[in-house]
Amino acid sequence: MATDLTAPAPRRIDVAPIQRRTVRLLFVTQIIGGVGVTIGVTVGALLAARIAGTAVAGLAQSAGVVGGALLAVPVTRIMTGYGRRPGLVTAYLVGAVGGVLVVLAAVTRQVPLLFLGMLLFGGGTAANLQARYTAVDLAEPARRGRQLSVVVWATTVGAVAAPNFAALADRTTRGWGLPPLAGPFAFSAVAFTLAAGVLLALLRPDPLLTARRLAAAEAPEAPEAPEAAGGPAATGRRGAGMRVAWRVVRARPAARLGIAAVAVGHLVMVAVMSMTPVRLGEYHSDAAVLGVVGIVLSLHIAGMYALSPVVGWLTDRLGRRPVILGGLAVLLAACAVAGVSGHHTPGLSVGLVLLGLGWSGTMVAGSTLLSESVPAAVRPSVQGLSDLTMGLAGAAAGALSGFVMQVAGYPMLTLLAAIATVPLLALALRPASVPAPDEEDRQCG
């Protein structure tokens, strides 16, 4: 077939300014969305206890965690078909609807409505988690860890500011006739709606669709299946997203390591962190325990997020696998320190800071490795599978940790959490292997 030499060459996309703008935008919306999510975490259990009783307060919180995990599936299907922008906007709007339903549950004291609202409120969490992946769609390979970690770090600002906003929202909305603790969820709904509006208006061009166009333009002669090139077949098979994602992960050792690092790190962190307040309550008075818990958990959150840019830099400088192994080592140290601290609050504080640092290592390096080890066409589905796995692992850890604490005590809980890292350690120490070049089409087909 003759080539038309007079046809104009396709315009080269300048990726750098798009990426800078995308990361700045994600940074801002992560702060807004992070405030909304953390407000719910701050007052959710208290509100549930007032409406449904203390016995089910923990289940209401777990509903939010499970909701965030389950909503990752439809959100990533939207991203697979239409790009990051509609997926993130949808997730935030679902979270906003959940916040409104929680407010209505507080007014009417309807427990089923409360659980439904908390389940949908998890949309805010799903959006915040997916934003970290959006940051690496157009990132240079040598800067992917840093770009992802900057977006993760933005959550710190929201987490620090949220308790103050929660108190202000509660005082303000009581004057409007809302019951106590309902106002913060109304504020969360506004925050989620604002984040959705900003992304809808400004996240243009869509980073995922742009990455797909670049991948197709750079390899036009490759005999790829349509799914691998991000073509119509890939965008049209939204219903099979999770099945395709599972096949891709199963066939790629690097993807398996990435998804396992994120899930196991989260499982260990949630298991130990969720029962630390109970441990502190064993030897502090009721009057003092809330203040002590607040300080210890603030240090823990600082460990999770404050140094994430450093973790991202190390991920790019040293490699993904070494940082995952380093995160595992820190998690094991955290379990050891917390487990032997006894009734010693400074020791528990050190253990919780290490727990946050270890989580950061597995989260940042694991997410980066996962994102770069799969084709662009199926990347959102694989990332959604990762968030689903992570959320369910955290929910299971939170549910089982209370039982272990009651039956065997806090030291045994930290020991079992440390043992849970063994499969990931074995996977991370396994020699890296690269799939054959013709496997990509089979995995996406």
The 8 nearest C-alpha neighbors of each residue, nearest first, counted from 0:
[[1, 2, 3, 4, 220, 6, 5, 219],
 [2, 0, 3, 4, 5, 6, 7, 220],
 [1, 3, 4, 0, 5, 6, 7, 8],
 [2, 4, 5, 6, 1, 7, 0, 8],
 [5, 3, 6, 2, 7, 1, 8, 0],
 [4, 6, 3, 7, 2, 8, 1, 9],
 [7, 5, 4, 3, 8, 2, 9, 10],
 [6, 8, 5, 9, 4, 10, 3, 11],
 [9, 7, 10, 6, 11, 5, 4, 3],
 [10, 8, 11, 7, 216, 6, 12, 213],
 [9, 11, 8, 12, 7, 13, 216, 213],
 [10, 12, 9, 13, 8, 213, 14, 216],
 [11, 13, 14, 10, 213, 209, 9, 15],
 [14, 12, 15, 11, 16, 17, 10, 18],
 [13, 15, 17, 12, 16, 18, 137, 138],
 [14, 16, 18, 17, 13, 19, 137, 138],
 [17, 15, 19, 18, 14, 20, 13, 21],
 [18, 16, 20, 14, 15, 19, 21, 13],
 [17, 19, 21, 15, 16, 20, 137, 14],
 [20, 18, 16, 22, 21, 17, 23, 15],
 [19, 21, 23, 17, 18, 22, 24, 16],
 [20, 22, 18, 24, 19, 23, 17, 25],
 [21, 23, 25, 19, 24, 20, 134, 26],
 [24, 22, 26, 20, 25, 21, 19, 27],
 [23, 25, 21, 27, 26, 22, 20, 28],
 [24, 26, 22, 28, 27, 23, 29, 21],
 [25, 27, 23, 29, 150, 24, 153, 28],
 [26, 28, 24, 30, 25, 29, 23, 31],
 [27, 29, 31, 25, 194, 30, 26, 32],
 [30, 28, 32, 26, 27, 31, 33, 25],
 [29, 31, 157, 33, 28, 27, 32, 153],
 [32, 30, 28, 34, 33, 29, 190, 194],
 [31, 33, 35, 29, 34, 30, 191, 28],
 [34, 32, 157, 30, 36, 35, 154, 31],
 [33, 35, 157, 161, 37, 31, 32, 36],
 [34, 36, 187, 32, 33, 38, 190, 37],
 [37, 35, 33, 39, 38, 34, 123, 32],
 [38, 36, 40, 39, 34, 35, 158, 161],
 [39, 37, 41, 35, 161, 40, 36, 165],
 [38, 40, 43, 37, 36, 41, 42, 184],
 [41, 39, 37, 43, 38, 42, 36, 60],
 [40, 42, 38, 39, 37, 43, 162, 44],
 [41, 43, 45, 39, 44, 40, 46, 38],
 [44, 42, 39, 46, 40, 45, 41, 47],
 [43, 45, 47, 56, 46, 42, 48, 60],
 [46, 44, 48, 42, 47, 43, 49, 56],
 [47, 45, 49, 43, 48, 44, 180, 42],
 [46, 48, 56, 44, 50, 49, 45, 51],
 [47, 49, 52, 53, 56, 45, 46, 51],
 [50, 48, 46, 47, 52, 51, 45, 53],
 [49, 51, 47, 48, 108, 52, 46, 110],
 [52, 50, 48, 47, 49, 110, 55, 53],
 [53, 51, 48, 54, 49, 55, 50, 56],
 [52, 54, 48, 56, 55, 51, 47, 49],
 [53, 55, 52, 56, 57, 48, 51, 58],
 [56, 54, 58, 57, 53, 52, 51, 59],
 [55, 57, 47, 48, 44, 53, 59, 58],
 [56, 58, 60, 59, 55, 61, 44, 54],
 [57, 59, 61, 55, 60, 56, 62, 54],
 [60, 58, 62, 56, 61, 57, 114, 47],
 [61, 59, 57, 62, 63, 58, 44, 43],
 [60, 62, 58, 64, 63, 59, 65, 57],
 [63, 61, 118, 59, 65, 60, 64, 117],
 [62, 64, 121, 118, 117, 66, 61, 60],
 [65, 63, 61, 67, 66, 62, 121, 390],
 [66, 64, 68, 62, 67, 63, 69, 61],
 [67, 65, 118, 121, 63, 69, 68, 64],
 [66, 68, 121, 125, 64, 70, 122, 65],
 [67, 69, 387, 390, 65, 66, 71, 70],
 [70, 68, 66, 71, 67, 72, 387, 65],
 [69, 71, 72, 67, 68, 73, 66, 74],
 [70, 72, 74, 383, 69, 68, 125, 73],
 [71, 73, 70, 75, 74, 383, 69, 76],
 [74, 72, 76, 75, 70, 71, 77, 69],
 [75, 73, 86, 71, 77, 76, 72, 70],
 [74, 76, 78, 77, 379, 380, 72, 383],
 [77, 75, 73, 79, 78, 74, 237, 240],
 [76, 78, 74, 75, 80, 86, 79, 81],
 [79, 77, 82, 75, 83, 86, 81, 76],
 [80, 78, 76, 77, 379, 234, 81, 75],
 [79, 81, 234, 77, 78, 82, 237, 76],
 [80, 82, 78, 77, 79, 85, 83, 234],
 [83, 81, 78, 207, 84, 208, 79, 80],
 [84, 82, 78, 86, 85, 207, 87, 205],
 [83, 85, 87, 86, 82, 88, 202, 205],
 [86, 84, 88, 87, 83, 89, 82, 81],
 [87, 85, 78, 74, 89, 83, 77, 84],
 [86, 88, 90, 126, 84, 89, 85, 83],
 [89, 87, 195, 85, 91, 86, 90, 84],
 [88, 90, 92, 86, 87, 91, 85, 93],
 [91, 89, 122, 87, 93, 126, 88, 92],
 [90, 92, 94, 123, 191, 88, 93, 89],
 [93, 91, 95, 89, 94, 90, 192, 88],
 [94, 92, 96, 90, 95, 122, 91, 119],
 [93, 95, 120, 122, 123, 97, 91, 92],
 [94, 96, 188, 92, 98, 97, 93, 191],
 [97, 95, 93, 99, 98, 94, 100, 92],
 [96, 98, 116, 120, 119, 94, 100, 95],
 [97, 99, 188, 184, 95, 101, 96, 100],
 [98, 100, 102, 96, 97, 101, 185, 103],
 [99, 101, 116, 103, 97, 102, 98, 104],
 [102, 100, 116, 104, 98, 113, 103, 99],
 [101, 103, 105, 99, 181, 100, 104, 184],
 [104, 102, 100, 106, 105, 101, 107, 99],
 [105, 103, 101, 109, 113, 108, 107, 102],
 [104, 106, 108, 102, 103, 107, 181, 101],
 [105, 107, 103, 104, 108, 102, 178, 177],
 [106, 108, 104, 109, 105, 103, 102, 110],
 [109, 107, 105, 104, 50, 106, 110, 103],
 [110, 108, 104, 112, 107, 111, 113, 105],
 [109, 111, 113, 112, 51, 108, 114, 104],
 [112, 110, 114, 113, 109, 115, 104, 116],
 [113, 111, 115, 110, 104, 109, 114, 116],
 [112, 114, 110, 104, 116, 101, 111, 115],
 [115, 113, 117, 111, 116, 112, 59, 118],
 [116, 114, 118, 112, 113, 117, 111, 119],
 [115, 117, 97, 100, 101, 113, 119, 114],
 [118, 116, 120, 63, 114, 119, 115, 62],
 [117, 119, 66, 63, 62, 115, 116, 120],
 [120, 118, 97, 121, 116, 94, 117, 122],
 [121, 119, 94, 97, 117, 122, 118, 98],
 [120, 122, 67, 66, 63, 124, 119, 123],
 [123, 121, 94, 90, 125, 120, 124, 67],
 [122, 124, 94, 91, 126, 121, 125, 36],
 [123, 125, 127, 121, 122, 126, 67, 128],
 [124, 126, 67, 122, 128, 123, 127, 71],
 [127, 125, 129, 123, 90, 87, 124, 128],
 [128, 126, 124, 130, 125, 129, 29, 123],
 [127, 129, 125, 130, 126, 131, 124, 386],
 [128, 130, 126, 132, 131, 127, 125, 133],
 [129, 131, 133, 127, 132, 128, 126, 134],
 [132, 130, 147, 134, 129, 133, 150, 128],
 [133, 131, 134, 130, 129, 135, 147, 136],
 [132, 134, 130, 131, 135, 136, 129, 83],
 [133, 135, 132, 131, 147, 22, 136, 146],
 [136, 134, 138, 137, 143, 133, 132, 147],
 [135, 137, 133, 207, 138, 134, 206, 210],
 [138, 136, 135, 18, 210, 206, 139, 14],
 [139, 137, 135, 143, 136, 140, 142, 18],
 [138, 140, 142, 141, 143, 137, 135, 15],
 [141, 139, 143, 142, 138, 371, 315, 144],
 [140, 142, 139, 315, 143, 144, 316, 138],
 [143, 141, 139, 145, 140, 144, 315, 146],
 [142, 144, 146, 138, 140, 145, 135, 141],
 [145, 143, 311, 147, 315, 314, 146, 142],
 [144, 146, 311, 148, 312, 142, 147, 143],
 [147, 145, 143, 149, 148, 144, 134, 142],
 [148, 146, 131, 144, 145, 134, 150, 149],
 [147, 149, 151, 145, 308, 311, 307, 150],
 [150, 148, 152, 146, 151, 147, 308, 145],
 [149, 151, 153, 26, 152, 148, 147, 131],
 [152, 150, 148, 149, 153, 154, 131, 147],
 [151, 153, 149, 304, 154, 150, 155, 307],
 [154, 152, 150, 155, 151, 26, 156, 30],
 [153, 155, 157, 152, 33, 156, 151, 30],
 [156, 154, 158, 153, 157, 152, 304, 159],
 [155, 157, 159, 154, 158, 153, 30, 160],
 [156, 158, 34, 33, 30, 160, 154, 155],
 [157, 159, 155, 161, 156, 160, 37, 154],
 [158, 160, 156, 157, 161, 155, 162, 163],
 [159, 161, 157, 158, 163, 162, 156, 164],
 [160, 162, 34, 164, 163, 38, 158, 157],
 [163, 161, 165, 164, 160, 38, 166, 41],
 [162, 164, 166, 165, 161, 160, 167, 159],
 [163, 165, 161, 167, 162, 166, 168, 160],
 [166, 164, 162, 183, 168, 163, 167, 38],
 [165, 167, 169, 163, 164, 168, 170, 162],
 [168, 166, 164, 170, 169, 165, 171, 163],
 [169, 167, 171, 165, 183, 182, 170, 166],
 [168, 170, 182, 166, 167, 172, 171, 183],
 [171, 169, 167, 173, 168, 172, 166, 174],
 [172, 170, 168, 169, 173, 174, 167, 175],
 [173, 171, 175, 174, 182, 169, 170, 177],
 [172, 174, 177, 176, 175, 170, 171, 169],
 [173, 175, 172, 176, 171, 170, 177, 169],
 [176, 174, 172, 173, 177, 171, 178, 182],
 [175, 177, 173, 174, 178, 172, 179, 106],
 [176, 178, 173, 172, 175, 181, 179, 182],
 [179, 177, 181, 173, 106, 176, 180, 105],
 [178, 180, 181, 169, 173, 177, 182, 46],
 [181, 179, 182, 169, 46, 183, 178, 42],
 [182, 180, 102, 179, 183, 184, 178, 105],
 [181, 183, 169, 185, 172, 168, 184, 180],
 [184, 182, 186, 165, 168, 185, 181, 169],
 [185, 183, 187, 98, 186, 182, 181, 188],
 [184, 186, 182, 188, 187, 183, 98, 99],
 [185, 187, 183, 189, 184, 188, 190, 182],
 [188, 186, 35, 184, 190, 189, 185, 191],
 [189, 187, 95, 98, 185, 191, 186, 190],
 [188, 190, 186, 192, 187, 191, 193, 185],
 [191, 189, 187, 193, 192, 188, 35, 31],
 [190, 192, 194, 91, 188, 193, 95, 189],
 [193, 191, 195, 189, 190, 194, 92, 95],
 [192, 194, 196, 190, 195, 191, 189, 197],
 [195, 193, 191, 197, 28, 196, 192, 31],
 [196, 194, 88, 192, 198, 193, 197, 91],
 [195, 197, 199, 193, 194, 198, 192, 200],
 [198, 196, 194, 200, 199, 195, 201, 193],
 [199, 197, 202, 201, 195, 200, 196, 194],
 [200, 198, 196, 197, 201, 195, 202, 84],
 [199, 201, 197, 198, 196, 202, 203, 195],
 [200, 202, 198, 203, 199, 197, 24, 204],
 [203, 201, 198, 205, 204, 199, 84, 200],
 [204, 202, 205, 201, 200, 206, 84, 21],
 [203, 205, 206, 202, 209, 17, 208, 201],
 [204, 206, 203, 208, 207, 202, 209, 84],
 [207, 205, 209, 208, 136, 210, 204, 137],
 [206, 208, 210, 209, 136, 205, 82, 83],
 [209, 207, 211, 210, 205, 206, 82, 212],
 [208, 210, 206, 212, 207, 211, 205, 213],
 [211, 209, 207, 213, 208, 212, 137, 206],
 [212, 210, 214, 208, 209, 213, 229, 375],
 [211, 213, 209, 215, 210, 214, 216, 208],
 [212, 214, 216, 210, 211, 215, 217, 209],
 [215, 213, 211, 217, 212, 216, 210, 218],
 [216, 214, 212, 213, 218, 228, 217, 219],
 [215, 217, 213, 214, 219, 218, 212, 211],
 [216, 218, 214, 215, 213, 219, 212, 220],
 [217, 219, 220, 221, 215, 216, 214, 213],
 [220, 218, 216, 221, 215, 217, 222, 214],
 [219, 221, 218, 222, 223, 217, 216, 215],
 [220, 222, 223, 218, 219, 215, 224, 228],
 [223, 221, 220, 224, 219, 440, 218, 225],
 [224, 222, 221, 227, 440, 225, 228, 226],
 [223, 225, 226, 440, 227, 228, 222, 444],
 [226, 224, 230, 228, 227, 232, 229, 223],
 [225, 227, 233, 229, 224, 228, 232, 443],
 [228, 226, 224, 225, 229, 376, 443, 440],
 [229, 227, 225, 230, 226, 215, 223, 376],
 [228, 230, 376, 226, 233, 227, 211, 225],
 [231, 229, 225, 228, 233, 232, 226, 234],
 [230, 232, 234, 233, 235, 225, 229, 226],
 [233, 231, 235, 234, 225, 230, 226, 236],
 [232, 234, 226, 231, 235, 230, 229, 236],
 [235, 233, 80, 231, 232, 236, 79, 237],
 [234, 236, 232, 233, 237, 231, 80, 238],
 [237, 235, 238, 233, 239, 234, 232, 240],
 [236, 238, 240, 76, 239, 235, 80, 234],
 [237, 239, 236, 240, 76, 241, 235, 242],
 [240, 238, 242, 237, 236, 241, 243, 244],
 [241, 239, 243, 237, 380, 242, 238, 244],
 [240, 242, 244, 243, 239, 380, 245, 384],
 [243, 241, 245, 239, 244, 240, 246, 238],
 [242, 244, 246, 240, 241, 245, 239, 247],
 [245, 243, 381, 241, 247, 242, 246, 380],
 [244, 246, 248, 242, 247, 243, 249, 241],
 [247, 245, 249, 243, 244, 248, 442, 250],
 [246, 248, 244, 442, 250, 245, 249, 243],
 [249, 247, 245, 254, 251, 250, 255, 246],
 [248, 250, 246, 247, 251, 245, 255, 252],
 [249, 251, 247, 248, 246, 252, 442, 434],
 [252, 250, 248, 254, 253, 249, 247, 255],
 [253, 251, 255, 254, 256, 250, 432, 431],
 [254, 252, 256, 255, 251, 372, 257, 368],
 [253, 255, 369, 257, 248, 251, 256, 252],
 [256, 254, 252, 258, 253, 257, 248, 259],
 [255, 257, 259, 253, 254, 258, 260, 252],
 [258, 256, 365, 369, 254, 260, 368, 255],
 [257, 259, 261, 385, 255, 260, 256, 254],
 [260, 258, 256, 262, 257, 261, 263, 255],
 [261, 259, 257, 361, 365, 263, 258, 262],
 [260, 262, 362, 258, 264, 259, 365, 361],
 [263, 261, 389, 259, 265, 264, 260, 266],
 [264, 262, 266, 265, 260, 261, 259, 267],
 [263, 265, 358, 267, 261, 266, 262, 361],
 [264, 266, 268, 262, 263, 267, 393, 269],
 [265, 267, 393, 263, 392, 269, 268, 264],
 [268, 266, 270, 416, 264, 265, 269, 263],
 [267, 269, 265, 266, 270, 271, 272, 354],
 [270, 268, 272, 266, 271, 267, 273, 393],
 [271, 269, 396, 267, 397, 400, 268, 273],
 [270, 272, 269, 268, 273, 274, 413, 267],
 [271, 273, 269, 275, 274, 270, 268, 351],
 [272, 274, 269, 271, 275, 270, 397, 276],
 [275, 273, 277, 276, 272, 271, 278, 401],
 [274, 276, 278, 272, 277, 273, 279, 271],
 [277, 275, 279, 278, 274, 292, 280, 273],
 [276, 278, 280, 274, 275, 279, 281, 273],
 [279, 277, 275, 281, 276, 280, 274, 409],
 [280, 278, 276, 281, 277, 282, 283, 275],
 [279, 281, 277, 283, 278, 282, 288, 276],
 [282, 280, 278, 279, 283, 277, 342, 284],
 [281, 283, 280, 279, 342, 284, 278, 288],
 [284, 282, 280, 288, 281, 287, 279, 285],
 [283, 285, 287, 286, 288, 282, 280, 281],
 [286, 284, 288, 287, 283, 289, 280, 282],
 [285, 287, 284, 288, 289, 283, 290, 291],
 [288, 286, 284, 285, 290, 289, 283, 291],
 [287, 289, 291, 283, 285, 290, 284, 280],
 [290, 288, 292, 291, 287, 293, 286, 285],
 [289, 291, 293, 288, 292, 287, 294, 286],
 [290, 292, 288, 294, 293, 289, 295, 287],
 [293, 291, 289, 295, 294, 290, 276, 288],
 [292, 294, 290, 296, 291, 295, 297, 289],
 [295, 293, 297, 291, 292, 296, 298, 290],
 [294, 296, 292, 298, 348, 297, 293, 291],
 [295, 297, 299, 298, 293, 294, 292, 300],
 [298, 296, 294, 300, 299, 295, 293, 301],
 [299, 297, 301, 295, 296, 300, 352, 302],
 [298, 300, 352, 296, 351, 302, 297, 301],
 [301, 299, 303, 297, 302, 298, 296, 304],
 [302, 300, 305, 298, 299, 303, 304, 297],
 [301, 303, 355, 352, 356, 299, 300, 304],
 [304, 302, 355, 300, 356, 359, 301, 358],
 [303, 305, 152, 307, 301, 155, 306, 302],
 [304, 306, 301, 307, 302, 152, 303, 155],
 [307, 305, 309, 308, 304, 310, 302, 303],
 [306, 308, 310, 304, 148, 309, 152, 305],
 [309, 307, 311, 148, 310, 306, 149, 145],
 [310, 308, 312, 306, 307, 311, 313, 145],
 [309, 311, 307, 313, 308, 312, 314, 360],
 [312, 310, 145, 144, 314, 308, 148, 309],
 [311, 313, 309, 315, 145, 314, 310, 316],
 [312, 314, 316, 310, 315, 311, 317, 309],
 [315, 313, 311, 318, 319, 312, 144, 316],
 [316, 314, 312, 313, 144, 318, 141, 317],
 [315, 317, 313, 314, 318, 312, 141, 311],
 [318, 316, 313, 314, 315, 321, 319, 322],
 [317, 319, 314, 315, 320, 321, 316, 322],
 [320, 318, 364, 314, 322, 321, 368, 323],
 [319, 321, 323, 322, 318, 324, 427, 364],
 [322, 320, 324, 323, 319, 318, 325, 317],
 [323, 321, 325, 324, 319, 320, 314, 360],
 [322, 324, 361, 326, 320, 325, 321, 360],
 [325, 323, 327, 321, 322, 326, 328, 320],
 [324, 326, 322, 328, 327, 323, 321, 329],
 [327, 325, 357, 360, 323, 329, 361, 324],
 [328, 326, 330, 324, 325, 329, 357, 331],
 [327, 329, 325, 331, 326, 330, 324, 332],
 [328, 330, 357, 332, 326, 331, 327, 333],
 [331, 329, 357, 333, 327, 332, 354, 328],
 [332, 330, 334, 328, 333, 329, 417, 327],
 [331, 333, 329, 335, 330, 334, 336, 328],
 [334, 332, 350, 330, 353, 354, 336, 331],
 [333, 335, 413, 331, 337, 332, 336, 338],
 [334, 336, 332, 338, 333, 337, 331, 339],
 [335, 337, 350, 333, 338, 339, 334, 340],
 [338, 336, 350, 347, 340, 334, 335, 339],
 [337, 339, 410, 335, 336, 413, 340, 334],
 [338, 340, 336, 341, 337, 335, 410, 346],
 [341, 339, 346, 337, 343, 338, 347, 336],
 [340, 342, 343, 339, 338, 337, 347, 346],
 [341, 343, 340, 344, 282, 279, 278, 281],
 [344, 342, 340, 341, 346, 345, 347, 348],
 [343, 345, 347, 346, 348, 342, 279, 340],
 [346, 344, 348, 347, 343, 349, 340, 350],
 [347, 345, 340, 349, 348, 344, 343, 350],
 [346, 348, 350, 337, 344, 349, 345, 340],
 [347, 349, 345, 351, 346, 350, 295, 344],
 [350, 348, 352, 346, 347, 351, 353, 345],
 [349, 351, 333, 337, 347, 336, 353, 348],
 [352, 350, 354, 299, 348, 353, 349, 347],
 [351, 353, 299, 302, 349, 355, 354, 350],
 [354, 352, 356, 333, 350, 355, 351, 357],
 [353, 355, 351, 333, 357, 352, 330, 356],
 [354, 356, 303, 302, 358, 352, 353, 299],
 [357, 355, 302, 353, 359, 303, 358, 354],
 [356, 358, 326, 330, 329, 360, 354, 359],
 [357, 359, 355, 264, 361, 356, 360, 362],
 [360, 358, 356, 362, 303, 357, 361, 363],
 [361, 359, 326, 357, 358, 362, 363, 323],
 [360, 362, 323, 260, 326, 358, 365, 364],
 [361, 363, 261, 359, 365, 360, 364, 366],
 [364, 362, 366, 365, 360, 361, 359, 367],
 [365, 363, 319, 367, 361, 366, 362, 314],
 [364, 366, 257, 368, 362, 260, 361, 367],
 [367, 365, 369, 363, 368, 364, 362, 257],
 [368, 366, 364, 370, 365, 369, 144, 363],
 [369, 367, 365, 257, 371, 366, 370, 319],
 [368, 370, 257, 254, 366, 372, 367, 371],
 [371, 369, 367, 368, 372, 366, 373, 378],
 [370, 372, 368, 369, 373, 367, 374, 140],
 [371, 373, 369, 370, 254, 368, 253, 374],
 [372, 374, 371, 378, 370, 375, 369, 254],
 [375, 373, 376, 377, 378, 227, 372, 439],
 [374, 376, 378, 377, 211, 373, 229, 227],
 [375, 377, 229, 374, 378, 227, 226, 233],
 [378, 376, 380, 375, 379, 374, 381, 244],
 [377, 379, 375, 381, 380, 376, 373, 374],
 [380, 378, 382, 75, 381, 377, 79, 383],
 [381, 379, 383, 75, 382, 240, 377, 378],
 [380, 382, 244, 384, 378, 383, 379, 385],
 [383, 381, 385, 379, 384, 380, 378, 386],
 [382, 384, 380, 386, 71, 385, 381, 75],
 [383, 385, 381, 387, 382, 386, 388, 380],
 [386, 384, 382, 388, 383, 258, 387, 389],
 [385, 387, 389, 383, 388, 384, 390, 68],
 [386, 388, 68, 384, 390, 385, 389, 69],
 [389, 387, 385, 391, 386, 390, 392, 384],
 [388, 390, 262, 386, 392, 387, 391, 385],
 [391, 389, 68, 393, 387, 392, 388, 386],
 [390, 392, 394, 388, 393, 389, 395, 387],
 [393, 391, 389, 395, 266, 390, 394, 388],
 [394, 392, 266, 396, 390, 391, 395, 269],
 [393, 395, 391, 397, 396, 392, 390, 398],
 [396, 394, 398, 392, 393, 397, 391, 399],
 [397, 395, 270, 393, 399, 394, 398, 266],
 [396, 398, 394, 400, 270, 395, 399, 269],
 [397, 399, 395, 396, 400, 401, 394, 402],
 [400, 398, 396, 402, 401, 397, 395, 403],
 [399, 401, 403, 397, 402, 270, 398, 396],
 [402, 400, 404, 399, 403, 405, 398, 274],
 [401, 403, 405, 399, 404, 400, 406, 398],
 [404, 402, 400, 406, 405, 401, 407, 412],
 [405, 403, 408, 401, 409, 402, 407, 406],
 [404, 406, 402, 403, 408, 407, 401, 409],
 [405, 407, 403, 404, 402, 408, 401, 411],
 [408, 406, 403, 404, 411, 405, 409, 412],
 [409, 407, 404, 411, 410, 405, 406, 412],
 [408, 410, 412, 404, 411, 413, 338, 278],
 [411, 409, 338, 413, 412, 408, 414, 339],
 [410, 412, 414, 409, 413, 408, 407, 415],
 [413, 411, 409, 415, 410, 414, 403, 416],
 [412, 414, 416, 334, 410, 411, 415, 338],
 [415, 413, 411, 417, 416, 412, 418, 410],
 [414, 416, 418, 412, 417, 413, 411, 419],
 [417, 415, 413, 419, 267, 414, 418, 412],
 [416, 418, 414, 415, 419, 331, 420, 334],
 [417, 419, 415, 420, 416, 421, 414, 422],
 [420, 418, 416, 417, 421, 415, 422, 267],
 [419, 421, 418, 423, 417, 422, 424, 263],
 [420, 422, 424, 423, 419, 418, 425, 417],
 [423, 421, 425, 424, 420, 426, 419, 418],
 [424, 422, 426, 425, 420, 421, 427, 259],
 [423, 425, 421, 427, 422, 426, 420, 428],
 [426, 424, 422, 428, 423, 427, 421, 429],
 [425, 427, 423, 429, 424, 428, 422, 256],
 [426, 428, 424, 425, 429, 423, 256, 320],
 [429, 427, 425, 426, 424, 430, 324, 431],
 [428, 430, 426, 427, 425, 431, 424, 432],
 [431, 429, 428, 432, 427, 426, 252, 425],
 [432, 430, 429, 433, 252, 253, 428, 427],
 [431, 433, 430, 434, 252, 253, 251, 429],
 [432, 434, 435, 431, 251, 252, 253, 436],
 [435, 433, 436, 438, 432, 251, 250, 439],
 [434, 436, 438, 437, 433, 439, 432, 251],
 [437, 435, 438, 434, 439, 433, 440, 441],
 [438, 436, 435, 439, 440, 441, 434, 223],
 [439, 437, 441, 435, 436, 440, 442, 434],
 [440, 438, 442, 441, 437, 443, 436, 227],
 [439, 441, 443, 224, 442, 438, 444, 227],
 [442, 440, 444, 438, 439, 443, 437, 224],
 [443, 441, 439, 247, 440, 444, 438, 246],
 [444, 442, 440, 441, 226, 227, 439, 243],
 [443, 441, 442, 440, 226, 224, 227, 243]]
